[in-house]
Amino acid sequence: MSKERELPLLPLRGILVFPYMVIHLDVGRERSMAAIEQAMLDDRILLLSTQKVTEIDSPQPDDIHTIGTLAEIKQLLKLPGGTMRVLVEGKQRGKILEYIAEEPYFKVRVEEDEEGVSDITPEIDALTHGVIHQFEEYAKLSKKVPQETLGTVLGVSDPGRLADIVASHLNLKIGDKQSILEALDVAERLERLTEIIMRENEVLELERRIGLRVRKQMEKTQKEYYLREQMKAIQKELGDKDEKQAEVEEYREKVAQGKFPKEVEERALKEIDRLEKMPQASSEGTVVRTYLDWIIALPWTQISKDKMDIKRAEKILNEDHYGLEKVKERILEFLAIRKLTPKMKSPIICFVGPPGVGKTSLAKSVASALDRKFVRMSLGGVRDEAEIRGHRRTYIGALPGRIIQGMRNAGTANPVFLLDEIDKMASDFRGDPASALLEVLDPEQNNSFSDHYLDLPYDLSRTLFIMTANTVHSIPQPLLDRMEVISLSGYTEEEKVNIAKRYLVPKQLKAHGLKNAQLVVEDEILLKIVQGYTRESGVRNLERQIANLCRKVATRVVKKEWMTETLTPEMLEELLGAQRYHFEKARLKPEIGAATGLAYTQVGGDVLTIEVVPLPGKGQLTLTGKLGDVMKESAYAGRTFIRSHSRELGIPDDFYEKTDLHIHVPEGAIPKDGPSAGITMATAMASALTKRAVPSDLAMTGEITLRGNVLPIGGVKEKVLAAHRAGIKKVILPEQNRKDLEEVPKNVCEEMEFHFVSRMEEVAQIALLPVAESEEYLGSRNRFPIFGEGDIPGAVQTPEHPIS
């Protein structure tokens, strides 16, 4: 039979009190201390109930479990700091019916659970035996239950009381203990307790097995360590050192000291174990040793710290290179962004330009500005894919690819890596190295570059790759798609003189052991060397001529025939010989049937003279000069345009039936091709047929269509510089290339006159001199009457057919 009574409530945090359980409680909350003081004034009885959430400091009625334990205060001790220590003894279960008051303490009406001696039914008897058996097993596994406690528990005859005592000795979660406390029915309480003890026993058994396994492993490791130390001690005493064991230990020590990625370290240790088990003279041992040496020598995590001083970088670039303003600006932009976002993926930069314009030295300057290691790899003539990816270790003499070799030479994981002459790669039956480079140069996948020899992912994402190429056209498109192309055009004569003055002359004087005062080269002499002894976009030949000059002077210095002198034009010719090139390279005077074109080759811009001679015949077109298919098609298109506009040009309509045309481009041994000679060929043919001369100081470039439209072309800057070097004053360019003139140096633009055209008629009007002015340029050969007696093409201009 149960009865109700009003009692103070003491909420508990992280602890639960069962009936028949004696425990000390430390109390510090004001409500809790007020409840204890009230209980002491009454009959020392209060209700202990656990909070649902331990972290709540000021619980509300909903935060406290309904079922708790009525307890008697046995002892009260006030501690310094205003807290209390209370010794309580659980009596019986109690259920909160309602909260009467919440201040200054919780006062509740409680229904007492008057639990008497339980009737022992067969089910309860079986459950009791099960609990006893499981508790004995628990005591054996946990080793936290004293033997005296086990004896006391086993001596309890009442099943309900036994369940409470056993539960109080188990190391359980509060939720599990509360579920046992809330089980008012004895059979249900015993069943829950059995389930919980069995679960705890399973966990303890698992912990025991794991502990046993770990202990065995530790014993094995300790035993091996002990035996190894004994072997070392014995060998030391005997003076017999095992070279193989010493080598293995050295490798292990290097792997332990090196900062390798986990996957690399595991592979290295595995290979070391293989080496340890191999016979000393095994040939495979050499392969494993080489592989381990490569793994240990590679910079997996070593990174050099970048110097992000933009002003310092700008100073270095200006000291090392003259001109190239846009290129320097792009490099400084990269450094600035690198400073703002250090984890940015490095771009793949490709410098494209003629030989000798400073592509390789620019890459060195970038490395110097960043204070990074510099590695150079030439790709010229590389045909084997294994050059990039390496050979598999199954081959005799296998080695990693040149990318991994370069990283080893650098010693850091973030060098500046120069891949030189990327446009000179080839492919054959041994593979396609350009395709192998895709993984290296793709920022999305080069963080796990796989070399066939290493067979381990290597992170190349921190490496700054710089390519160099002479032309973009021969770079495979998928490879080009992954690069940022920065074009370097040829130098003007003024830039060449400045480069020679600042860099080349001091460098060659030092290389040849001459003092600065022994050979003084003025700017006008340098200009003569540039104009008369070199014909190039870069400065390599210029440097060779300066070196040649220094050799001649050095010989005279040794013979004591040379004193400290300033070079004069006469002395220059004496030392270097007569000039090899003339300023007016294109043509000395206007000619009929000859037009000057501009071409863009692998070595930069060049001047191209196209000659056309009309001959009596049946309308055949002969092309010589080793022309490519594109130039041949341009010639046919130009002739068709002239046929369709013969009346406007003053040419008989049937000229193509009576006249053969021979088109020739001098220097026949050199292959020539490209889409920019269309208007030049058409102009040369029109000049030959109309007997109208083309000015010698005029050059042109542009493609032509059958309808006479002039199409845009590439390489404007290089072509204009070539025309400037050749002494040409006027240049005809397609209208759509007007914007490209911004790249041409201002001093060159000021010295030249540009005509922008969109139709072939405009070209003819600019390029063809009037017939009267062309008379003096008619040679004996050109005076031959091709079309008919007294019929000179171009001599008559009618209103119906004006001459363009």
Summary of the structure (lengths in Angstrom):
residues: 804
radius of gyration: 48.6
end to end distance: 128.3
largest distance: 150.0
contacts: 2523
relative contact order: 0.05
helix: 46%
strand: 19%
